[in-house]
Amino acid sequence: MNRLNLLPENPEEGESLGRFPSWLHRKLPTGGQIFKTNEILEKYQLNTVCEEAKCPNRLECYTKKTATFLALGKECTRNCGFCSIDFNKTPKAPDADEPLKIALSVKDLGLKHAVVTMVARDDLSDKGASHIAAIIRAIRKENPQTTIEVLTSDFSGDLAALDIALSAQPEIFNHNIETVRDLSSRVRHKAEYDTTLNVLRHAKKSGKAIFVKSGIMVGLGETESQVKNTIEDLAQAGCDIVTIGQYLQSTRVKLRVKEFIHPDQFKAYEEYGLKIGVKFMYCGPFVRSSYNANLFAPGLAAPIEST
Protein backbone atom coordinates (compact mmCIF):
# COMPACT_ATOMS: atom_id res chain seq x y z
CA MET A 1 0.00 0.00 0.00
CA ASN A 2 1.36 3.39 -0.97
CA ARG A 3 1.62 5.78 1.94
CA LEU A 4 2.75 9.36 2.31
CA ASN A 5 5.70 9.30 4.72
CA LEU A 6 6.62 12.88 5.60
CA LEU A 7 10.20 12.30 6.66
CA PRO A 8 12.66 15.22 6.65
CA GLU A 9 14.65 15.83 3.43
CA ASN A 10 17.83 15.26 5.41
CA PRO A 11 17.35 12.24 7.70
CA GLU A 12 20.04 13.48 10.07
CA GLU A 13 17.93 16.52 10.91
CA GLY A 14 15.20 14.34 12.39
CA GLU A 15 17.34 11.84 14.28
CA SER A 16 16.66 13.31 17.71
CA LEU A 17 12.96 12.57 17.30
CA GLY A 18 13.33 9.22 15.58
CA ARG A 19 10.79 8.08 13.02
CA PHE A 20 7.60 9.98 12.40
CA PRO A 21 4.71 8.65 14.52
CA SER A 22 1.95 6.58 12.96
CA TRP A 23 -0.49 9.49 12.75
CA LEU A 24 1.86 11.28 10.34
CA HIS A 25 1.72 8.43 7.83
CA ARG A 26 -1.23 8.27 5.42
CA LYS A 27 -2.27 6.84 2.09
CA LEU A 28 -0.91 8.58 -0.97
CA PRO A 29 -3.81 10.12 -2.93
CA THR A 30 -4.27 9.19 -6.57
CA GLY A 31 -6.42 10.41 -9.43
CA GLY A 32 -6.30 12.22 -12.73
CA GLN A 33 -7.52 15.45 -11.14
CA ILE A 34 -3.97 16.04 -9.84
CA PHE A 35 -2.79 16.49 -13.42
CA LYS A 36 -5.83 18.56 -14.37
CA THR A 37 -5.17 20.96 -11.49
CA ASN A 38 -1.54 21.25 -12.53
CA GLU A 39 -2.55 21.93 -16.13
CA ILE A 40 -4.82 24.81 -15.13
CA LEU A 41 -2.20 26.38 -12.87
CA GLU A 42 0.44 26.07 -15.58
CA LYS A 43 -1.95 27.47 -18.19
CA TYR A 44 -2.19 30.74 -16.26
CA GLN A 45 1.41 30.59 -14.94
CA LEU A 46 0.28 30.90 -11.35
CA ASN A 47 2.13 30.20 -8.13
CA THR A 48 0.63 28.25 -5.23
CA VAL A 49 1.64 28.12 -1.61
CA CYS A 50 1.10 24.37 -1.95
CA GLU A 51 4.22 24.15 -4.12
CA GLU A 52 6.37 26.96 -2.77
CA ALA A 53 5.87 26.15 0.90
CA LYS A 54 6.14 22.37 0.31
CA CYS A 55 2.76 21.69 1.89
CA PRO A 56 2.23 18.03 2.85
CA ASN A 57 -1.40 18.26 1.70
CA ARG A 58 -0.61 19.32 -1.87
CA LEU A 59 -1.49 16.04 -3.60
CA GLU A 60 -4.69 15.63 -1.62
CA CYS A 61 -5.85 19.15 -2.46
CA TYR A 62 -4.89 18.85 -6.12
CA THR A 63 -6.89 15.61 -6.27
CA LYS A 64 -9.91 17.68 -5.18
CA LYS A 65 -9.14 20.25 -7.91
CA THR A 66 -8.28 22.93 -5.39
CA ALA A 67 -5.17 24.93 -4.54
CA THR A 68 -4.20 28.02 -2.57
CA PHE A 69 -2.99 30.76 -4.89
CA LEU A 70 0.21 32.57 -3.93
CA ALA A 71 -0.01 36.18 -5.06
CA LEU A 72 2.63 38.86 -5.66
CA GLY A 73 5.31 36.47 -6.87
CA LYS A 74 7.06 33.55 -5.24
CA GLU A 75 9.83 35.44 -3.46
CA CYS A 76 9.20 36.87 0.01
CA THR A 77 10.87 39.88 1.58
CA ARG A 78 10.91 38.04 4.90
CA ASN A 79 12.90 34.99 5.91
CA CYS A 80 10.85 33.25 8.60
CA GLY A 81 12.42 30.29 10.38
CA PHE A 82 9.60 27.90 9.46
CA CYS A 83 8.81 28.81 5.86
CA SER A 84 10.49 27.43 2.74
CA ILE A 85 9.35 30.19 0.34
CA ASP A 86 12.36 31.87 -1.28
CA PHE A 87 13.69 35.02 0.40
CA ASN A 88 14.55 38.13 -1.64
CA LYS A 89 14.66 41.71 -0.38
CA THR A 90 13.95 43.04 -3.89
CA PRO A 91 11.58 40.63 -5.69
CA LYS A 92 10.12 41.24 -9.13
CA ALA A 93 7.35 43.79 -9.64
CA PRO A 94 3.83 42.35 -9.26
CA ASP A 95 2.22 40.90 -12.38
CA ALA A 96 -0.56 43.32 -13.37
CA ASP A 97 -2.42 40.46 -15.06
CA GLU A 98 -2.33 38.20 -12.01
CA PRO A 99 -5.79 39.19 -10.65
CA LEU A 100 -7.48 38.15 -13.91
CA LYS A 101 -5.35 35.01 -14.22
CA ILE A 102 -6.35 33.90 -10.73
CA ALA A 103 -9.99 34.73 -11.39
CA LEU A 104 -10.04 32.67 -14.59
CA SER A 105 -8.22 29.81 -12.87
CA VAL A 106 -10.88 29.81 -10.14
CA LYS A 107 -13.48 29.50 -12.89
CA ASP A 108 -11.65 26.67 -14.67
CA LEU A 109 -11.19 24.78 -11.41
CA GLY A 110 -14.84 25.30 -10.52
CA LEU A 111 -14.01 26.53 -7.03
CA LYS A 112 -16.92 27.40 -4.78
CA HIS A 113 -14.49 28.79 -2.20
CA ALA A 114 -11.24 30.41 -3.37
CA VAL A 115 -8.25 30.95 -1.09
CA VAL A 116 -5.52 33.46 -1.93
CA THR A 117 -2.41 34.04 0.13
CA MET A 118 0.59 36.28 -0.51
CA VAL A 119 4.28 36.66 0.05
CA ALA A 120 5.26 39.59 2.27
CA ARG A 121 6.07 42.56 0.05
CA ASP A 122 7.69 45.07 2.37
CA ASP A 123 9.34 46.61 -0.70
CA LEU A 124 6.02 48.00 -1.96
CA SER A 125 4.55 51.26 -0.66
CA ASP A 126 1.24 49.62 0.30
CA LYS A 127 2.86 46.24 1.04
CA GLY A 128 0.82 44.66 -1.77
CA ALA A 129 -2.60 45.53 -0.35
CA SER A 130 -4.03 47.09 -3.53
CA HIS A 131 -2.97 44.02 -5.52
CA ILE A 132 -4.80 41.75 -3.08
CA ALA A 133 -7.90 43.93 -3.35
CA ALA A 134 -7.70 43.73 -7.14
CA ILE A 135 -7.55 39.92 -6.95
CA ILE A 136 -10.62 39.76 -4.73
CA ARG A 137 -12.58 42.00 -7.09
CA ALA A 138 -11.47 40.05 -10.16
CA ILE A 139 -12.50 36.72 -8.63
CA ARG A 140 -15.87 38.14 -7.65
CA LYS A 141 -16.47 39.56 -11.13
CA GLU A 142 -15.69 36.29 -12.91
CA ASN A 143 -17.14 34.01 -10.22
CA PRO A 144 -20.02 35.81 -8.49
CA GLN A 145 -21.11 32.70 -6.55
CA THR A 146 -17.63 31.92 -5.19
CA THR A 147 -16.74 32.88 -1.63
CA ILE A 148 -13.28 34.34 -1.11
CA GLU A 149 -10.69 33.94 1.62
CA VAL A 150 -7.47 35.93 1.76
CA LEU A 151 -4.48 35.10 3.94
CA THR A 152 -2.34 38.23 4.09
CA SER A 153 0.84 39.48 5.66
CA ASP A 154 0.60 42.03 8.48
CA PHE A 155 1.34 44.83 5.96
CA SER A 156 4.08 45.87 8.42
CA GLY A 157 1.34 46.96 10.81
CA ASP A 158 0.10 49.62 8.37
CA LEU A 159 -3.63 49.74 9.06
CA ALA A 160 -4.26 52.04 6.08
CA ALA A 161 -2.82 49.34 3.83
CA LEU A 162 -4.90 46.74 5.63
CA ASP A 163 -8.01 48.83 4.95
CA ILE A 164 -7.22 48.79 1.23
CA ALA A 165 -7.28 44.98 1.21
CA LEU A 166 -10.38 44.86 3.40
CA SER A 167 -12.21 47.34 1.15
CA ALA A 168 -12.75 44.52 -1.37
CA GLN A 169 -14.69 42.65 1.35
CA PRO A 170 -13.40 39.08 1.31
CA GLU A 171 -15.77 36.71 3.08
CA ILE A 172 -12.86 35.49 5.24
CA PHE A 173 -9.87 37.59 6.27
CA ASN A 174 -6.99 35.46 7.53
CA HIS A 175 -3.69 36.45 9.08
CA ASN A 176 -1.67 33.83 10.95
CA ILE A 177 -0.08 34.43 14.32
CA GLU A 178 1.98 31.26 13.63
CA THR A 179 3.25 30.54 17.15
CA VAL A 180 3.06 31.48 20.82
CA ARG A 181 4.30 34.82 22.12
CA ASP A 182 7.54 33.52 23.66
CA LEU A 183 8.65 31.85 20.41
CA SER A 184 7.48 34.53 18.00
CA SER A 185 10.78 36.38 17.60
CA ARG A 186 12.61 33.14 16.77
CA VAL A 187 9.99 31.68 14.45
CA ARG A 188 8.99 34.81 12.50
CA HIS A 189 11.08 37.39 10.67
CA LYS A 190 10.02 40.99 11.39
CA ALA A 191 6.39 40.08 12.17
CA GLU A 192 5.48 40.68 15.80
CA TYR A 193 2.94 38.93 17.99
CA ASP A 194 1.15 42.09 19.11
CA THR A 195 1.13 43.52 15.58
CA THR A 196 -0.70 40.40 14.42
CA LEU A 197 -3.28 40.77 17.18
CA ASN A 198 -3.76 44.41 16.21
CA VAL A 199 -4.28 43.46 12.55
CA LEU A 200 -6.86 40.83 13.48
CA ARG A 201 -8.62 43.19 15.89
CA HIS A 202 -8.78 45.93 13.25
CA ALA A 203 -10.10 43.51 10.62
CA LYS A 204 -12.86 42.35 12.96
CA LYS A 205 -13.88 45.89 13.94
CA SER A 206 -13.96 46.96 10.28
CA GLY A 207 -16.94 44.70 9.58
CA LYS A 208 -15.60 44.13 6.06
CA ALA A 209 -15.26 40.36 6.42
CA ILE A 210 -17.80 37.86 7.71
CA PHE A 211 -15.14 35.78 9.46
CA VAL A 212 -11.70 36.65 10.81
CA LYS A 213 -9.27 33.74 10.99
CA SER A 214 -5.80 32.92 12.29
CA GLY A 215 -3.58 29.87 12.69
CA ILE A 216 -0.93 28.38 14.96
CA MET A 217 1.79 25.77 14.39
CA VAL A 218 2.71 23.46 17.26
CA GLY A 219 5.72 21.23 17.83
CA LEU A 220 8.24 24.07 18.04
CA GLY A 221 8.81 23.76 21.78
CA GLU A 222 5.76 25.58 23.07
CA THR A 223 3.88 24.46 26.19
CA GLU A 224 0.20 23.58 26.43
CA SER A 225 -0.49 26.66 28.57
CA GLN A 226 1.25 28.90 26.01
CA VAL A 227 -0.95 27.52 23.22
CA LYS A 228 -4.05 28.07 25.32
CA ASN A 229 -2.94 31.64 26.06
CA THR A 230 -2.55 32.21 22.31
CA ILE A 231 -6.03 30.85 21.61
CA GLU A 232 -7.33 33.24 24.29
CA ASP A 233 -5.49 36.17 22.66
CA LEU A 234 -6.97 35.29 19.28
CA ALA A 235 -10.45 34.99 20.72
CA GLN A 236 -10.13 38.39 22.39
CA ALA A 237 -8.91 39.89 19.11
CA GLY A 238 -12.14 38.75 17.47
CA CYS A 239 -11.09 35.62 15.61
CA ASP A 240 -14.01 33.47 14.51
CA ILE A 241 -11.84 30.65 13.15
CA VAL A 242 -8.59 29.26 14.59
CA THR A 243 -6.56 26.50 12.95
CA ILE A 244 -3.82 24.52 14.70
CA GLY A 245 -1.49 22.08 12.93
CA GLN A 246 1.78 20.22 13.39
CA TYR A 247 4.92 22.06 12.30
CA LEU A 248 7.04 19.98 9.93
CA GLN A 249 10.55 20.97 8.92
CA SER A 250 10.54 21.54 5.15
CA THR A 251 14.30 21.86 4.51
CA ARG A 252 17.51 21.26 6.44
CA VAL A 253 18.04 24.98 7.13
CA LYS A 254 14.66 25.55 8.74
CA LEU A 255 13.71 25.26 12.40
CA ARG A 256 13.76 21.73 13.73
CA VAL A 257 10.69 19.98 15.05
CA LYS A 258 10.86 19.75 18.84
CA GLU A 259 7.86 17.48 19.37
CA PHE A 260 5.22 15.55 17.45
CA ILE A 261 1.91 16.49 19.01
CA HIS A 262 -0.55 13.63 19.58
CA PRO A 263 -4.01 13.88 17.95
CA ASP A 264 -5.58 13.81 21.42
CA GLN A 265 -3.81 17.06 22.25
CA PHE A 266 -5.15 18.68 19.10
CA LYS A 267 -8.63 17.58 20.18
CA ALA A 268 -8.04 19.17 23.58
CA TYR A 269 -7.03 22.47 21.96
CA GLU A 270 -10.13 22.33 19.79
CA GLU A 271 -12.40 21.81 22.78
CA TYR A 272 -10.68 24.58 24.73
CA GLY A 273 -11.09 27.12 21.91
CA LEU A 274 -14.78 26.32 21.52
CA LYS A 275 -15.25 26.54 25.29
CA ILE A 276 -13.89 30.10 25.44
CA GLY A 277 -15.98 31.32 22.53
CA VAL A 278 -14.12 30.72 19.25
CA LYS A 279 -16.82 29.85 16.69
CA PHE A 280 -14.77 27.34 14.68
CA MET A 281 -11.69 25.38 15.75
CA TYR A 282 -9.98 23.17 13.17
CA CYS A 283 -7.09 21.27 14.74
CA GLY A 284 -5.03 18.24 13.72
CA PRO A 285 -1.57 17.09 12.65
CA PHE A 286 -2.13 17.86 8.95
CA VAL A 287 -4.19 21.01 9.41
CA ARG A 288 -2.84 24.08 7.65
CA SER A 289 -4.42 27.51 7.51
CA SER A 290 -5.96 26.96 4.08
CA TYR A 291 -6.44 23.17 4.30
CA ASN A 292 -10.11 22.25 3.72
CA ALA A 293 -10.93 25.96 3.99
CA ASN A 294 -14.19 25.31 2.16
CA LEU A 295 -15.52 23.66 5.33
CA PHE A 296 -16.39 27.12 6.63
CA ALA A 297 -18.10 28.28 3.41
CA PRO A 298 -21.62 27.22 4.51
CA GLY A 299 -21.38 29.76 7.33
CA LEU A 300 -20.78 32.61 4.91
CA ALA A 301 -24.38 33.10 3.90
CA ALA A 302 -24.91 35.94 6.39
CA PRO A 303 -24.52 39.43 4.91
CA ILE A 304 -21.44 41.48 5.72
CA GLU A 305 -22.28 44.21 8.21
CA SER A 306 -21.61 47.69 6.92
CA THR A 307 -19.51 50.09 8.98
C-alpha positions as CSV (number, residue, x, y, z in Angstrom):
1,M,0.0,0.0,0.0
2,N,1.4,3.4,-1.0
3,R,1.6,5.8,1.9
4,L,2.8,9.4,2.3
5,N,5.7,9.3,4.7
6,L,6.6,12.9,5.6
7,L,10.2,12.3,6.7
8,P,12.7,15.2,6.6
9,E,14.6,15.8,3.4
10,N,17.8,15.3,5.4
11,P,17.4,12.2,7.7
12,E,20.0,13.5,10.1
13,E,17.9,16.5,10.9
14,G,15.2,14.3,12.4
15,E,17.3,11.8,14.3
16,S,16.7,13.3,17.7
17,L,13.0,12.6,17.3
18,G,13.3,9.2,15.6
19,R,10.8,8.1,13.0
20,F,7.6,10.0,12.4
21,P,4.7,8.7,14.5
22,S,2.0,6.6,13.0
23,W,-0.5,9.5,12.7
24,L,1.9,11.3,10.3
25,H,1.7,8.4,7.8
26,R,-1.2,8.3,5.4
27,K,-2.3,6.8,2.1
28,L,-0.9,8.6,-1.0
29,P,-3.8,10.1,-2.9
30,T,-4.3,9.2,-6.6
31,G,-6.4,10.4,-9.4
32,G,-6.3,12.2,-12.7
33,Q,-7.5,15.5,-11.1
34,I,-4.0,16.0,-9.8
35,F,-2.8,16.5,-13.4
36,K,-5.8,18.6,-14.4
37,T,-5.2,21.0,-11.5
38,N,-1.5,21.2,-12.5
39,E,-2.6,21.9,-16.1
40,I,-4.8,24.8,-15.1
41,L,-2.2,26.4,-12.9
42,E,0.4,26.1,-15.6
43,K,-1.9,27.5,-18.2
44,Y,-2.2,30.7,-16.3
45,Q,1.4,30.6,-14.9
46,L,0.3,30.9,-11.4
47,N,2.1,30.2,-8.1
48,T,0.6,28.3,-5.2
49,V,1.6,28.1,-1.6
50,C,1.1,24.4,-2.0
51,E,4.2,24.1,-4.1
52,E,6.4,27.0,-2.8
53,A,5.9,26.1,0.9
54,K,6.1,22.4,0.3
55,C,2.8,21.7,1.9
56,P,2.2,18.0,2.9
57,N,-1.4,18.3,1.7
58,R,-0.6,19.3,-1.9
59,L,-1.5,16.0,-3.6
60,E,-4.7,15.6,-1.6
61,C,-5.9,19.2,-2.5
62,Y,-4.9,18.8,-6.1
63,T,-6.9,15.6,-6.3
64,K,-9.9,17.7,-5.2
65,K,-9.1,20.3,-7.9
66,T,-8.3,22.9,-5.4
67,A,-5.2,24.9,-4.5
68,T,-4.2,28.0,-2.6
69,F,-3.0,30.8,-4.9
70,L,0.2,32.6,-3.9
71,A,0.0,36.2,-5.1
72,L,2.6,38.9,-5.7
73,G,5.3,36.5,-6.9
74,K,7.1,33.6,-5.2
75,E,9.8,35.4,-3.5
76,C,9.2,36.9,0.0
77,T,10.9,39.9,1.6
78,R,10.9,38.0,4.9
79,N,12.9,35.0,5.9
80,C,10.8,33.2,8.6
81,G,12.4,30.3,10.4
82,F,9.6,27.9,9.5
83,C,8.8,28.8,5.9
84,S,10.5,27.4,2.7
85,I,9.3,30.2,0.3
86,D,12.4,31.9,-1.3
87,F,13.7,35.0,0.4
88,N,14.5,38.1,-1.6
89,K,14.7,41.7,-0.4
90,T,13.9,43.0,-3.9
91,P,11.6,40.6,-5.7
92,K,10.1,41.2,-9.1
93,A,7.3,43.8,-9.6
94,P,3.8,42.4,-9.3
95,D,2.2,40.9,-12.4
96,A,-0.6,43.3,-13.4
97,D,-2.4,40.5,-15.1
98,E,-2.3,38.2,-12.0
99,P,-5.8,39.2,-10.7
100,L,-7.5,38.2,-13.9
101,K,-5.4,35.0,-14.2
102,I,-6.3,33.9,-10.7
103,A,-10.0,34.7,-11.4
104,L,-10.0,32.7,-14.6
105,S,-8.2,29.8,-12.9
106,V,-10.9,29.8,-10.1
107,K,-13.5,29.5,-12.9
108,D,-11.7,26.7,-14.7
109,L,-11.2,24.8,-11.4
110,G,-14.8,25.3,-10.5
111,L,-14.0,26.5,-7.0
112,K,-16.9,27.4,-4.8
113,H,-14.5,28.8,-2.2
114,A,-11.2,30.4,-3.4
115,V,-8.3,30.9,-1.1
116,V,-5.5,33.5,-1.9
117,T,-2.4,34.0,0.1
118,M,0.6,36.3,-0.5
119,V,4.3,36.7,0.1
120,A,5.3,39.6,2.3
121,R,6.1,42.6,0.0
122,D,7.7,45.1,2.4
123,D,9.3,46.6,-0.7
124,L,6.0,48.0,-2.0
125,S,4.6,51.3,-0.7
126,D,1.2,49.6,0.3
127,K,2.9,46.2,1.0
128,G,0.8,44.7,-1.8
129,A,-2.6,45.5,-0.4
130,S,-4.0,47.1,-3.5
131,H,-3.0,44.0,-5.5
132,I,-4.8,41.7,-3.1
133,A,-7.9,43.9,-3.3
134,A,-7.7,43.7,-7.1
135,I,-7.5,39.9,-7.0
136,I,-10.6,39.8,-4.7
137,R,-12.6,42.0,-7.1
138,A,-11.5,40.0,-10.2
139,I,-12.5,36.7,-8.6
140,R,-15.9,38.1,-7.6
141,K,-16.5,39.6,-11.1
142,E,-15.7,36.3,-12.9
143,N,-17.1,34.0,-10.2
144,P,-20.0,35.8,-8.5
145,Q,-21.1,32.7,-6.5
146,T,-17.6,31.9,-5.2
147,T,-16.7,32.9,-1.6
148,I,-13.3,34.3,-1.1
149,E,-10.7,33.9,1.6
150,V,-7.5,35.9,1.8
151,L,-4.5,35.1,3.9
152,T,-2.3,38.2,4.1
153,S,0.8,39.5,5.7
154,D,0.6,42.0,8.5
155,F,1.3,44.8,6.0
156,S,4.1,45.9,8.4
157,G,1.3,47.0,10.8
158,D,0.1,49.6,8.4
159,L,-3.6,49.7,9.1
160,A,-4.3,52.0,6.1
161,A,-2.8,49.3,3.8
162,L,-4.9,46.7,5.6
163,D,-8.0,48.8,5.0
164,I,-7.2,48.8,1.2
165,A,-7.3,45.0,1.2
166,L,-10.4,44.9,3.4
167,S,-12.2,47.3,1.2
168,A,-12.7,44.5,-1.4
169,Q,-14.7,42.7,1.3
170,P,-13.4,39.1,1.3
171,E,-15.8,36.7,3.1
172,I,-12.9,35.5,5.2
173,F,-9.9,37.6,6.3
174,N,-7.0,35.5,7.5
175,H,-3.7,36.4,9.1
176,N,-1.7,33.8,11.0
177,I,-0.1,34.4,14.3
178,E,2.0,31.3,13.6
179,T,3.3,30.5,17.2
180,V,3.1,31.5,20.8
181,R,4.3,34.8,22.1
182,D,7.5,33.5,23.7
183,L,8.7,31.8,20.4
184,S,7.5,34.5,18.0
185,S,10.8,36.4,17.6
186,R,12.6,33.1,16.8
187,V,10.0,31.7,14.4
188,R,9.0,34.8,12.5
189,H,11.1,37.4,10.7
190,K,10.0,41.0,11.4
191,A,6.4,40.1,12.2
192,E,5.5,40.7,15.8
193,Y,2.9,38.9,18.0
194,D,1.1,42.1,19.1
195,T,1.1,43.5,15.6
196,T,-0.7,40.4,14.4
197,L,-3.3,40.8,17.2
198,N,-3.8,44.4,16.2
199,V,-4.3,43.5,12.5
200,L,-6.9,40.8,13.5
201,R,-8.6,43.2,15.9
202,H,-8.8,45.9,13.3
203,A,-10.1,43.5,10.6
204,K,-12.9,42.3,13.0
205,K,-13.9,45.9,13.9
206,S,-14.0,47.0,10.3
207,G,-16.9,44.7,9.6
208,K,-15.6,44.1,6.1
209,A,-15.3,40.4,6.4
210,I,-17.8,37.9,7.7
211,F,-15.1,35.8,9.5
212,V,-11.7,36.7,10.8
213,K,-9.3,33.7,11.0
214,S,-5.8,32.9,12.3
215,G,-3.6,29.9,12.7
216,I,-0.9,28.4,15.0
217,M,1.8,25.8,14.4
218,V,2.7,23.5,17.3
219,G,5.7,21.2,17.8
220,L,8.2,24.1,18.0
221,G,8.8,23.8,21.8
222,E,5.8,25.6,23.1
223,T,3.9,24.5,26.2
224,E,0.2,23.6,26.4
225,S,-0.5,26.7,28.6
226,Q,1.2,28.9,26.0
227,V,-1.0,27.5,23.2
228,K,-4.1,28.1,25.3
229,N,-2.9,31.6,26.1
230,T,-2.6,32.2,22.3
231,I,-6.0,30.8,21.6
232,E,-7.3,33.2,24.3
233,D,-5.5,36.2,22.7
234,L,-7.0,35.3,19.3
235,A,-10.5,35.0,20.7
236,Q,-10.1,38.4,22.4
237,A,-8.9,39.9,19.1
238,G,-12.1,38.7,17.5
239,C,-11.1,35.6,15.6
240,D,-14.0,33.5,14.5
241,I,-11.8,30.6,13.1
242,V,-8.6,29.3,14.6
243,T,-6.6,26.5,13.0
244,I,-3.8,24.5,14.7
245,G,-1.5,22.1,12.9
246,Q,1.8,20.2,13.4
247,Y,4.9,22.1,12.3
248,L,7.0,20.0,9.9
249,Q,10.6,21.0,8.9
250,S,10.5,21.5,5.1
251,T,14.3,21.9,4.5
252,R,17.5,21.3,6.4
253,V,18.0,25.0,7.1
254,K,14.7,25.6,8.7
255,L,13.7,25.3,12.4
256,R,13.8,21.7,13.7
257,V,10.7,20.0,15.1
258,K,10.9,19.7,18.8
259,E,7.9,17.5,19.4
260,F,5.2,15.5,17.5
261,I,1.9,16.5,19.0
262,H,-0.5,13.6,19.6
263,P,-4.0,13.9,17.9
264,D,-5.6,13.8,21.4
265,Q,-3.8,17.1,22.3
266,F,-5.2,18.7,19.1
267,K,-8.6,17.6,20.2
268,A,-8.0,19.2,23.6
269,Y,-7.0,22.5,22.0
270,E,-10.1,22.3,19.8
271,E,-12.4,21.8,22.8
272,Y,-10.7,24.6,24.7
273,G,-11.1,27.1,21.9
274,L,-14.8,26.3,21.5
275,K,-15.2,26.5,25.3
276,I,-13.9,30.1,25.4
277,G,-16.0,31.3,22.5
278,V,-14.1,30.7,19.3
279,K,-16.8,29.8,16.7
280,F,-14.8,27.3,14.7
281,M,-11.7,25.4,15.7
282,Y,-10.0,23.2,13.2
283,C,-7.1,21.3,14.7
284,G,-5.0,18.2,13.7
285,P,-1.6,17.1,12.7
286,F,-2.1,17.9,8.9
287,V,-4.2,21.0,9.4
288,R,-2.8,24.1,7.7
289,S,-4.4,27.5,7.5
290,S,-6.0,27.0,4.1
291,Y,-6.4,23.2,4.3
292,N,-10.1,22.3,3.7
293,A,-10.9,26.0,4.0
294,N,-14.2,25.3,2.2
295,L,-15.5,23.7,5.3
296,F,-16.4,27.1,6.6
297,A,-18.1,28.3,3.4
298,P,-21.6,27.2,4.5
299,G,-21.4,29.8,7.3
300,L,-20.8,32.6,4.9
301,A,-24.4,33.1,3.9
302,A,-24.9,35.9,6.4
303,P,-24.5,39.4,4.9
304,I,-21.4,41.5,5.7
305,E,-22.3,44.2,8.2
306,S,-21.6,47.7,6.9
307,T,-19.5,50.1,9.0
